[in-house]
């Protein structure tokens, strides 16, 4: 079983190994091109908010919702995986199950 964390850390790829903390290139997980594109777009927008100092609460909420949706998409594309979502802006972590709240 793979244990992954989806996050938007400034120097990351959006996906890291839960236990060793190393980032994983999305292509190495054989994710769909559409999912990889979504990850890259989401990371870019999240990093932009980071540079602004995370002052727009609504934008952060939207980005975190999108990140959780991406986590669900990854979960649907991979077999035998457990995924957490980590909000960089809010420094919170949650397990991604079968739906985004």
Order of alpha helices (4+ residues) and beta strands (2+ residues): beta-beta-alpha-alpha-beta-beta
